[in-house]
Amino acid sequence: MKTRCERVRILCIDDERNVLRCIRRMFLDDDIEVITAGSGEEGLKALAEVSPIHLVISDYRMPGMDGVEFLKQVYDRWPETIRIVLSGYADIASIVEAVNKGHIYQFIPKPWNEDELRFAISNALDTYFLQKKNVELTKDLKKVNDELRVINQNLESMVEERTLEIQFQNKVLKMSQNILDALPVGVVGMDSEELVVQCNQKAKGILFDGEEYYFGMNRRSFLPEEINAVIDRVLIEGEISGSTVIHGTQIHYIGNVKTYENNQDVVLLVLFPYGGGMDV
């Protein structure tokens, strides 16, 4: 017999004691526990008291409860236990009855060939452990699927929350941009990598005179030279104010550097044409 992960138990039921002794002798050299019973009632009692019993070998014709009724009850109460019938009455009707009611694995006639019986028992036990493994894998798969379902639900909830958060942030950003665009002064912002990250409508009119510009571009590639010179001074001095001429118009400016919690430096410029109503 093959070596298995747990000790095998076989229950043999037959009203002939010599049959039980013969089967018990077959497994003297194997790590298999053989339990015997002389009737179907005794067999059911053994099944209720000892667990698990991997394989049941039952005689077909016995006084009282016959093999078919016994195996039917085994199937109903312990369906995972493999069932084999031994019988000297191998008529077609008895085989069909045993298969239909007892869901037997194999029908073996008496007298049996020992090698054939051992081979049938070995295959039956392989079937038992394969079915057991399949049940365990199914349970594991269900557990994983349940965990994945919870994770997916949490992810969906997180995505929904994040979507609402992004929508709110976009709304706030849009409102902030609208407020900046409504200001009577120009506002320009550059990050620490000198990329333009903010430019309101007033600043567009002052700096570009109708020309195209793009957020995220390096300030030196498209800002007027006069403004780049002002930004260079801000980076050195930290906070300045003054005036310059852009596109023939005198522009007052206030510039400073703000450092935020993430150590990100942002250069801010406030621009307004001379006579625009603000004192420098």
Phi and psi in degrees as GROMACS dihedral restraints (atoms count N, CA, C in turn):
[ dihedral_restraints ]
;  ai    aj    ak    al  type     phi  dphi    fc
    3     4     5     6     1   -71.2    20    10
    4     5     6     7     1   150.6    20    10
    6     7     8     9     1   -78.3    20    10
    7     8     9    10     1   129.5    20    10
    9    10    11    12     1  -122.2    20    10
   10    11    12    13     1   167.5    20    10
   12    13    14    15     1   -72.7    20    10
   13    14    15    16     1   -15.5    20    10
   15    16    17    18     1  -140.6    20    10
   16    17    18    19     1   156.1    20    10
   18    19    20    21     1   -68.7    20    10
   19    20    21    22     1   135.0    20    10
   21    22    23    24     1   -86.8    20    10
   22    23    24    25     1   139.5    20    10
   24    25    26    27     1  -118.1    20    10
   25    26    27    28     1   130.6    20    10
   27    28    29    30     1  -119.9    20    10
   28    29    30    31     1   132.7    20    10
   30    31    32    33     1  -107.7    20    10
   31    32    33    34     1   124.1    20    10
   33    34    35    36     1  -112.9    20    10
   34    35    36    37     1   128.7    20    10
   36    37    38    39     1  -122.0    20    10
   37    38    39    40     1   121.3    20    10
   39    40    41    42     1  -161.6    20    10
   40    41    42    43     1   141.4    20    10
   42    43    44    45     1   -80.5    20    10
   43    44    45    46     1    -5.7    20    10
   45    46    47    48     1   -99.5    20    10
   46    47    48    49     1   113.1    20    10
   48    49    50    51     1   -63.5    20    10
   49    50    51    52     1   -33.6    20    10
   51    52    53    54     1   -65.4    20    10
   52    53    54    55     1   -30.4    20    10
   54    55    56    57     1   -66.0    20    10
   55    56    57    58     1   -43.4    20    10
   57    58    59    60     1   -64.1    20    10
   58    59    60    61     1   -41.5    20    10
   60    61    62    63     1   -64.6    20    10
   61    62    63    64     1   -38.6    20    10
   63    64    65    66     1   -63.6    20    10
   64    65    66    67     1   -45.1    20    10
   66    67    68    69     1   -67.2    20    10
   67    68    69    70     1   -39.1    20    10
   69    70    71    72     1   -61.2    20    10
   70    71    72    73     1   -40.4    20    10
   72    73    74    75     1   -64.2    20    10
   73    74    75    76     1   -31.8    20    10
   75    76    77    78     1   -57.4    20    10
   76    77    78    79     1   -28.2    20    10
   78    79    80    81     1  -114.8    20    10
   79    80    81    82     1    21.2    20    10
   81    82    83    84     1   -61.7    20    10
   82    83    84    85     1   -34.7    20    10
   84    85    86    87     1   -93.9    20    10
   85    86    87    88     1     5.7    20    10
   87    88    89    90     1  -109.9    20    10
   88    89    90    91     1   153.8    20    10
   90    91    92    93     1   -82.6    20    10
   91    92    93    94     1    64.1    20    10
   93    94    95    96     1  -131.2    20    10
   94    95    96    97     1   131.8    20    10
   96    97    98    99     1   -91.5    20    10
   97    98    99   100     1   120.9    20    10
   99   100   101   102     1  -106.1    20    10
  100   101   102   103     1   119.9    20    10
  102   103   104   105     1  -107.3    20    10
  103   104   105   106     1   135.7    20    10
  105   106   107   108     1  -119.6    20    10
  106   107   108   109     1   153.4    20    10
  108   109   110   111     1  -148.2    20    10
  109   110   111   112     1   146.8    20    10
  111   112   113   114     1   -94.6    20    10
  112   113   114   115     1    -1.4    20    10
  114   115   116   117     1  -156.1    20    10
  115   116   117   118     1   168.0    20    10
  117   118   119   120     1   -64.4    20    10
  118   119   120   121     1   -38.2    20    10
  120   121   122   123     1   -61.4    20    10
  121   122   123   124     1   -43.6    20    10
  123   124   125   126     1   -64.2    20    10
  124   125   126   127     1   -37.4    20    10
  126   127   128   129     1   -63.2    20    10
  127   128   129   130     1   -43.9    20    10
  129   130   131   132     1   -63.8    20    10
  130   131   132   133     1   -37.8    20    10
  132   133   134   135     1   -63.9    20    10
  133   134   135   136     1   -42.8    20    10
  135   136   137   138     1   -63.2    20    10
  136   137   138   139     1   -41.4    20    10
  138   139   140   141     1   -63.3    20    10
  139   140   141   142     1   -36.3    20    10
  141   142   143   144     1   -72.5    20    10
  142   143   144   145     1   -27.7    20    10
  144   145   146   147     1   -93.1    20    10
  145   146   147   148     1   -27.6    20    10
  147   148   149   150     1  -119.0    20    10
  148   149   150   151     1   132.4    20    10
  150   151   152   153     1  -145.5    20    10
  151   152   153   154     1   138.3    20    10
  153   154   155   156     1   -91.1    20    10
  154   155   156   157     1   155.4    20    10
  156   157   158   159     1  -108.0    20    10
  157   158   159   160     1   119.2    20    10
  159   160   161   162     1   -80.7    20    10
  160   161   162   163     1   -32.3    20    10
  162   163   164   165     1  -144.0    20    10
  163   164   165   166     1   136.7    20    10
  165   166   167   168     1  -116.6    20    10
  166   167   168   169     1   128.4    20    10
  168   169   170   171     1  -115.3    20    10
  169   170   171   172     1   116.3    20    10
  171   172   173   174     1  -124.3    20    10
  172   173   174   175     1   142.3    20    10
  174   175   176   177     1   -68.1    20    10
  175   176   177   178     1   154.1    20    10
  177   178   179   180     1   -82.9    20    10
  178   179   180   181     1   -49.6    20    10
  180   181   182   183     1  -105.3    20    10
  181   182   183   184     1   117.6    20    10
  183   184   185   186     1  -139.9    20    10
  184   185   186   187     1   153.0    20    10
  186   187   188   189     1   -62.3    20    10
  187   188   189   190     1   146.6    20    10
  189   190   191   192     1    77.3    20    10
  190   191   192   193     1  -120.1    20    10
  192   193   194   195     1   -75.9    20    10
  193   194   195   196     1   118.2    20    10
  195   196   197   198     1   -78.9    20    10
  196   197   198   199     1   174.5    20    10
  198   199   200   201     1   -62.7    20    10
  199   200   201   202     1   -35.9    20    10
  201   202   203   204     1   -65.7    20    10
  202   203   204   205     1   -47.4    20    10
  204   205   206   207     1   -64.7    20    10
  205   206   207   208     1   -40.4    20    10
  207   208   209   210     1   -60.1    20    10
  208   209   210   211     1   -48.8    20    10
  210   211   212   213     1   -69.1    20    10
  211   212   213   214     1   -29.4    20    10
  213   214   215   216     1   -63.4    20    10
  214   215   216   217     1   -43.2    20    10
  216   217   218   219     1   -67.6    20    10
  217   218   219   220     1   -35.9    20    10
  219   220   221   222     1   -62.2    20    10
  220   221   222   223     1   -44.3    20    10
  222   223   224   225     1   -62.8    20    10
  223   224   225   226     1   -41.8    20    10
  225   226   227   228     1   -67.2    20    10
  226   227   228   229     1   -38.0    20    10
  228   229   230   231     1   -98.9    20    10
  229   230   231   232     1   -31.3    20    10
  231   232   233   234     1  -134.1    20    10
  232   233   234   235     1    68.4    20    10
  234   235   236   237     1   -64.2    20    10
  235   236   237   238     1   -21.5    20    10
  237   238   239   240     1   -75.4    20    10
  238   239   240   241     1   -19.3    20    10
  240   241   242   243     1   -71.8    20    10
  241   242   243   244     1   130.2    20    10
  243   244   245   246     1   -77.3    20    10
  244   245   246   247     1   142.4    20    10
  246   247   248   249     1  -123.7    20    10
  247   248   249   250     1   126.9    20    10
  249   250   251   252     1  -124.5    20    10
  250   251   252   253     1   140.5    20    10
  252   253   254   255     1  -109.7    20    10
  253   254   255   256     1   132.2    20    10
  255   256   257   258     1  -109.1    20    10
  256   257   258   259     1   132.8    20    10
  258   259   260   261     1  -159.9    20    10
  259   260   261   262     1   145.5    20    10
  261   262   263   264     1   -91.0    20    10
  262   263   264   265     1    -0.1    20    10
  264   265   266   267     1  -112.2    20    10
  265   266   267   268     1    76.6    20    10
  267   268   269   270     1   -91.1    20    10
  268   269   270   271     1    50.0    20    10
  270   271   272   273     1   -82.2    20    10
  271   272   273   274     1   157.4    20    10
  273   274   275   276     1   -59.8    20    10
  274   275   276   277     1   -41.8    20    10
  276   277   278   279     1   -61.4    20    10
  277   278   279   280     1   -41.7    20    10
  279   280   281   282     1   -68.9    20    10
  280   281   282   283     1   -36.4    20    10
  282   283   284   285     1   -65.1    20    10
  283   284   285   286     1   -46.4    20    10
  285   286   287   288     1   -61.0    20    10
  286   287   288   289     1   -42.8    20    10
  288   289   290   291     1   -62.8    20    10
  289   290   291   292     1   -43.1    20    10
  291   292   293   294     1   -64.6    20    10
  292   293   294   295     1   -40.9    20    10
  294   295   296   297     1   -66.6    20    10
  295   296   297   298     1   -46.5    20    10
  297   298   299   300     1   -69.4    20    10
  298   299   300   301     1   -40.7    20    10
  300   301   302   303     1   -93.6    20    10
  301   302   303   304     1   -39.0    20    10
  303   304   305   306     1   -97.7    20    10
  304   305   306   307     1    -6.2    20    10
  306   307   308   309     1    48.7    20    10
  307   308   309   310     1    52.9    20    10
  309   310   311   312     1   -75.2    20    10
  310   311   312   313     1   154.3    20    10
  312   313   314   315     1   -80.9    20    10
  313   314   315   316     1   -39.7    20    10
  315   316   317   318     1  -157.1    20    10
  316   317   318   319     1   148.2    20    10
  318   319   320   321     1  -110.1    20    10
  319   320   321   322     1   118.5    20    10
  321   322   323   324     1  -118.3    20    10
  322   323   324   325     1   124.1    20    10
  324   325   326   327     1   -78.3    20    10
  325   326   327   328     1   152.7    20    10
  327   328   329   330     1   -96.4    20    10
  328   329   330   331     1   145.7    20    10
  330   331   332   333     1   -71.8    20    10
  331   332   333   334     1   150.4    20    10
  333   334   335   336     1  -101.8    20    10
  334   335   336   337     1   158.9    20    10
  336   337   338   339     1   -87.7    20    10
  337   338   339   340     1   125.9    20    10
  339   340   341   342     1   -60.0    20    10
  340   341   342   343     1   -42.4    20    10
  342   343   344   345     1   -62.9    20    10
  343   344   345   346     1   -41.3    20    10
  345   346   347   348     1   -65.4    20    10
  346   347   348   349     1   -39.4    20    10
  348   349   350   351     1   -66.2    20    10
  349   350   351   352     1   -43.5    20    10
  351   352   353   354     1   -62.4    20    10
  352   353   354   355     1   -40.0    20    10
  354   355   356   357     1   -64.4    20    10
  355   356   357   358     1   -42.7    20    10
  357   358   359   360     1   -63.9    20    10
  358   359   360   361     1   -41.1    20    10
  360   361   362   363     1   -66.1    20    10
  361   362   363   364     1   -42.3    20    10
  363   364   365   366     1   -60.5    20    10
  364   365   366   367     1   -44.8    20    10
  366   367   368   369     1   -64.7    20    10
  367   368   369   370     1   -38.6    20    10
  369   370   371   372     1   -63.7    20    10
  370   371   372   373     1   -41.5    20    10
  372   373   374   375     1   -67.0    20    10
  373   374   375   376     1   -38.4    20    10
  375   376   377   378     1   -59.0    20    10
  376   377   378   379     1   -41.3    20    10
  378   379   380   381     1   -62.7    20    10
  379   380   381   382     1   -42.5    20    10
  381   382   383   384     1   -58.2    20    10
  382   383   384   385     1   -50.9    20    10
  384   385   386   387     1   -71.9    20    10
  385   386   387   388     1   -29.5    20    10
  387   388   389   390     1   -66.6    20    10
  388   389   390   391     1   -44.0    20    10
  390   391   392   393     1   -63.6    20    10
  391   392   393   394     1   -40.1    20    10
  393   394   395   396     1   -62.6    20    10
  394   395   396   397     1   -43.3    20    10
  396   397   398   399     1   -63.7    20    10
  397   398   399   400     1   -40.3    20    10
  399   400   401   402     1   -62.4    20    10
  400   401   402   403     1   -39.8    20    10
  402   403   404   405     1   -63.4    20    10
  403   404   405   406     1   -44.0    20    10
  405   406   407   408     1   -63.1    20    10
  406   407   408   409     1   -42.8    20    10
  408   409   410   411     1   -65.3    20    10
  409   410   411   412     1   -37.9    20    10
  411   412   413   414     1   -63.4    20    10
  412   413   414   415     1   -41.9    20    10
  414   415   416   417     1   -63.9    20    10
  415   416   417   418     1   -43.7    20    10
  417   418   419   420     1   -62.5    20    10
  418   419   420   421     1   -41.4    20    10
  420   421   422   423     1   -64.7    20    10
  421   422   423   424     1   -41.0    20    10
  423   424   425   426     1   -62.9    20    10
  424   425   426   427     1   -41.1    20    10
  426   427   428   429     1   -62.3    20    10
  427   428   429   430     1   -45.2    20    10
  429   430   431   432     1   -63.2    20    10
  430   431   432   433     1   -42.8    20    10
  432   433   434   435     1   -62.7    20    10
  433   434   435   436     1   -40.0    20    10
  435   436   437   438     1   -63.9    20    10
  436   437   438   439     1   -42.4    20    10
  438   439   440   441     1   -64.3    20    10
  439   440   441   442     1   -41.6    20    10
  441   442   443   444     1   -64.3    20    10
  442   443   444   445     1   -37.0    20    10
  444   445   446   447     1   -63.5    20    10
  445   446   447   448     1   -42.2    20    10
  447   448   449   450     1   -65.1    20    10
  448   449   450   451     1   -42.6    20    10
  450   451   452   453     1   -61.6    20    10
  451   452   453   454     1   -43.8    20    10
  453   454   455   456     1   -62.5    20    10
  454   455   456   457     1   -40.8    20    10
  456   457   458   459     1   -62.9    20    10
  457   458   459   460     1   -42.3    20    10
  459   460   461   462     1   -64.8    20    10
  460   461   462   463     1   -40.3    20    10
  462   463   464   465     1   -64.2    20    10
  463   464   465   466     1   -42.4    20    10
  465   466   467   468     1   -61.2    20    10
  466   467   468   469     1   -41.2    20    10
  468   469   470   471     1   -64.7    20    10
  469   470   471   472     1   -42.4    20    10
  471   472   473   474     1   -65.1    20    10
  472   473   474   475     1   -41.2    20    10
  474   475   476   477     1   -63.5    20    10
  475   476   477   478     1   -42.1    20    10
  477   478   479   480     1   -63.0    20    10
  478   479   480   481     1   -44.6    20    10
  480   481   482   483     1   -63.3    20    10
  481   482   483   484     1   -42.4    20    10
  483   484   485   486     1   -66.2    20    10
  484   485   486   487     1   -37.7    20    10
  486   487   488   489     1   -62.9    20    10
  487   488   489   490     1   -44.6    20    10
  489   490   491   492     1   -63.6    20    10
  490   491   492   493     1   -38.5    20    10
  492   493   494   495     1   -64.4    20    10
  493   494   495   496     1   -43.8    20    10
  495   496   497   498     1   -65.0    20    10
  496   497   498   499     1   -41.1    20    10
  498   499   500   501     1   -61.1    20    10
  499   500   501   502     1   -40.7    20    10
  501   502   503   504     1   -65.9    20    10
  502   503   504   505     1   -43.4    20    10
  504   505   506   507     1   -62.5    20    10
  505   506   507   508     1   -41.7    20    10
  507   508   509   510     1   -63.0    20    10
  508   509   510   511     1   -39.1    20    10
  510   511   512   513     1   -63.8    20    10
  511   512   513   514     1   -44.0    20    10
  513   514   515   516     1   -63.3    20    10
  514   515   516   517     1   -43.6    20    10
  516   517   518   519     1   -62.3    20    10
  517   518   519   520     1   -40.9    20    10
  519   520   521   522     1   -64.4    20    10
  520   521   522   523     1   -43.4    20    10
  522   523   524   525     1   -62.9    20    10
  523   524   525   526     1   -41.2    20    10
  525   526   527   528     1   -62.7    20    10
  526   527   528   529     1   -42.5    20    10
  528   529   530   531     1   -64.9    20    10
  529   530   531   532     1   -40.0    20    10
  531   532   533   534     1   -62.3    20    10
  532   533   534   535     1   -40.4    20    10
  534   535   536   537     1   -64.5    20    10
  535   536   537   538     1   -44.3    20    10
  537   538   539   540     1   -62.5    20    10
  538   539   540   541     1   -40.8    20    10
  540   541   542   543     1   -67.0    20    10
  541   542   543   544     1   -24.5    20    10
  543   544   545   546     1   -83.3    20    10
  544   545   546   547     1   -10.9    20    10
  546   547   548   549     1   -67.7    20    10
  547   548   549   550     1   146.9    20    10
  549   550   551   552     1   -81.1    20    10
  550   551   552   553     1     5.0    20    10
  552   553   554   555     1  -123.4    20    10
  553   554   555   556     1   158.4    20    10
  555   556   557   558     1   -85.3    20    10
  556   557   558   559     1   141.0    20    10
  558   559   560   561     1  -128.4    20    10
  559   560   561   562     1   124.4    20    10
  561   562   563   564     1  -126.6    20    10
  562   563   564   565     1   136.1    20    10
  564   565   566   567     1  -129.1    20    10
  565   566   567   568     1   136.7    20    10
  567   568   569   570     1  -124.4    20    10
  568   569   570   571     1   140.6    20    10
  570   571   572   573     1   -86.4    20    10
  571   572   573   574     1  -176.0    20    10
  573   574   575   576     1   -67.4    20    10
  574   575   576   577     1   -16.5    20    10
  576   577   578   579     1   -95.9    20    10
  577   578   579   580     1    12.5    20    10
  579   580   581   582     1    65.4    20    10
  580   581   582   583     1    30.3    20    10
  582   583   584   585     1   -96.5    20    10
  583   584   585   586     1   137.8    20    10
  585   586   587   588     1   -75.5    20    10
  586   587   588   589     1   120.9    20    10
  588   589   590   591     1  -114.7    20    10
  589   590   591   592     1    -8.9    20    10
  591   592   593   594     1  -153.0    20    10
  592   593   594   595     1   138.7    20    10
  594   595   596   597     1  -162.2    20    10
  595   596   597   598     1   106.4    20    10
  597   598   599   600     1   -80.0    20    10
  598   599   600   601     1   177.1    20    10
  600   601   602   603     1   -60.4    20    10
  601   602   603   604     1   -40.1    20    10
  603   604   605   606     1   -64.0    20    10
  604   605   606   607     1   -40.4    20    10
  606   607   608   609     1   -67.0    20    10
  607   608   609   610     1   -36.3    20    10
  609   610   611   612     1   -58.6    20    10
  610   611   612   613     1   -46.2    20    10
  612   613   614   615     1   -64.3    20    10
  613   614   615   616     1   -34.8    20    10
  615   616   617   618     1   -74.0    20    10
  616   617   618   619     1   -45.0    20    10
  618   619   620   621     1   -86.9    20    10
  619   620   621   622     1   -36.2    20    10
  621   622   623   624     1  -110.0    20    10
  622   623   624   625     1   -14.0    20    10
  624   625   626   627     1    51.0    20    10
  625   626   627   628     1    43.2    20    10
  627   628   629   630     1    89.4    20    10
  628   629   630   631     1    -8.7    20    10
  630   631   632   633     1   -77.1    20    10
  631   632   633   634     1   158.0    20    10
  633   634   635   636     1   -74.0    20    10
  634   635   636   637     1   149.0    20    10
  636   637   638   639     1  -145.4    20    10
  637   638   639   640     1   166.5    20    10
  639   640   641   642     1  -137.8    20    10
  640   641   642   643     1   132.3    20    10
  642   643   644   645     1   -63.9    20    10
  643   644   645   646     1   149.1    20    10
  645   646   647   648     1    86.5    20    10
  646   647   648   649     1    -3.7    20    10
  648   649   650   651     1   -85.8    20    10
  649   650   651   652     1   153.8    20    10
  651   652   653   654     1   -65.6    20    10
  652   653   654   655     1   134.8    20    10
  654   655   656   657     1   -61.7    20    10
  655   656   657   658     1   -27.4    20    10
  657   658   659   660     1   -75.2    20    10
  658   659   660   661     1   -18.2    20    10
  660   661   662   663     1   -82.2    20    10
  661   662   663   664     1   -18.5    20    10
  663   664   665   666     1  -146.7    20    10
  664   665   666   667     1   -10.4    20    10
  666   667   668   669     1   -75.4    20    10
  667   668   669   670     1   149.1    20    10
  669   670   671   672     1   -57.9    20    10
  670   671   672   673     1   148.4    20    10
  672   673   674   675     1   -57.2    20    10
  673   674   675   676     1   -37.2    20    10
  675   676   677   678     1   -62.6    20    10
  676   677   678   679     1   -39.8    20    10
  678   679   680   681     1   -71.9    20    10
  679   680   681   682     1   -38.1    20    10
  681   682   683   684     1   -61.7    20    10
  682   683   684   685     1   -37.1    20    10
  684   685   686   687     1   -64.8    20    10
  685   686   687   688     1   -39.4    20    10
  687   688   689   690     1   -63.5    20    10
  688   689   690   691     1   -44.1    20    10
  690   691   692   693     1   -62.9    20    10
  691   692   693   694     1   -39.6    20    10
  693   694   695   696     1   -58.3    20    10
  694   695   696   697     1   -40.8    20    10
  696   697   698   699     1   -66.3    20    10
  697   698   699   700     1   -40.1    20    10
  699   700   701   702     1   -60.8    20    10
  700   701   702   703     1   -41.4    20    10
  702   703   704   705     1   -64.6    20    10
  703   704   705   706     1   -28.7    20    10
  705   706   707   708     1   -86.1    20    10
  706   707   708   709     1   -47.6    20    10
  708   709   710   711     1   -93.6    20    10
  709   710   711   712     1   -19.9    20    10
  711   712   713   714     1    91.7    20    10
  712   713   714   715     1   -46.4    20    10
  714   715   716   717     1  -149.9    20    10
  715   716   717   718     1   126.3    20    10
  717   718   719   720     1  -143.5    20    10
  718   719   720   721     1   166.5    20    10
  720   721   722   723     1  -149.5    20    10
  721   722   723   724     1   157.7    20    10
  723   724   725   726     1   167.2    20    10
  724   725   726   727     1  -158.9    20    10
  726   727   728   729     1  -144.1    20    10
  727   728   729   730     1   158.0    20    10
  729   730   731   732     1  -153.7    20    10
  730   731   732   733     1   171.9    20    10
  732   733   734   735     1  -111.0    20    10
  733   734   735   736     1   127.5    20    10
  735   736   737   738     1  -129.0    20    10
  736   737   738   739     1   124.3    20    10
  738   739   740   741     1    52.0    20    10
  739   740   741   742     1    38.4    20    10
  741   742   743   744     1    81.0    20    10
  742   743   744   745     1     3.5    20    10
  744   745   746   747     1  -115.4    20    10
  745   746   747   748     1   133.9    20    10
  747   748   749   750     1   -76.2    20    10
  748   749   750   751     1   126.8    20    10
  750   751   752   753     1  -120.6    20    10
  751   752   753   754     1   128.6    20    10
  753   754   755   756     1   -85.8    20    10
  754   755   756   757     1   150.2    20    10
  756   757   758   759     1  -142.0    20    10
  757   758   759   760     1   152.7    20    10
  759   760   761   762     1  -130.5    20    10
  760   761   762   763     1   127.1    20    10
  762   763   764   765     1  -131.9    20    10
  763   764   765   766     1   143.3    20    10
  765   766   767   768     1  -154.4    20    10
  766   767   768   769     1   170.9    20    10
  768   769   770   771     1  -113.8    20    10
  769   770   771   772     1   127.8    20    10
  771   772   773   774     1  -109.8    20    10
  772   773   774   775     1   133.1    20    10
  774   775   776   777     1  -109.7    20    10
  775   776   777   778     1   124.4    20    10
  777   778   779   780     1   -98.4    20    10
  778   779   780   781     1   179.2    20    10
  780   781   782   783     1   -59.8    20    10
  781   782   783   784     1   -31.2    20    10
  783   784   785   786     1   -86.8    20    10
  784   785   786   787     1    19.3    20    10
  786   787   788   789     1    61.3    20    10
  787   788   789   790     1    24.6    20    10
  789   790   791   792     1   -89.5    20    10
  790   791   792   793     1   122.2    20    10
  792   793   794   795     1   -89.4    20    10
  793   794   795   796     1   133.3    20    10
  795   796   797   798     1  -126.7    20    10
  796   797   798   799     1   128.1    20    10
  798   799   800   801     1   -91.0    20    10
  799   800   801   802     1   126.6    20    10
  801   802   803   804     1  -116.2    20    10
  802   803   804   805     1   132.8    20    10
  804   805   806   807     1  -122.6    20    10
  805   806   807   808     1   132.9    20    10
  807   808   809   810     1  -110.2    20    10
  808   809   810   811     1   125.1    20    10
  810   811   812   813     1  -122.2    20    10
  811   812   813   814     1   138.1    20    10
  813   814   815   816     1  -152.3    20    10
  814   815   816   817     1   139.5    20    10
  816   817   818   819     1   -64.5    20    10
  817   818   819   820     1   152.0    20    10
  819   820   821   822     1   -57.8    20    10
  820   821   822   823     1   133.8    20    10
  822   823   824   825     1    83.6    20    10
  823   824   825   826     1    11.7    20    10
  825   826   827   828     1   -80.5    20    10
  826   827   828   829     1     4.3    20    10
  828   829   830   831     1    97.5    20    10
  829   830   831   832     1     5.6    20    10
  831   832   833   834     1  -116.9    20    10
  832   833   834   835     1   138.6    20    10
  834   835   836   837     1   -90.3    20    10
  835   836   837   838     1   138.3    20    10
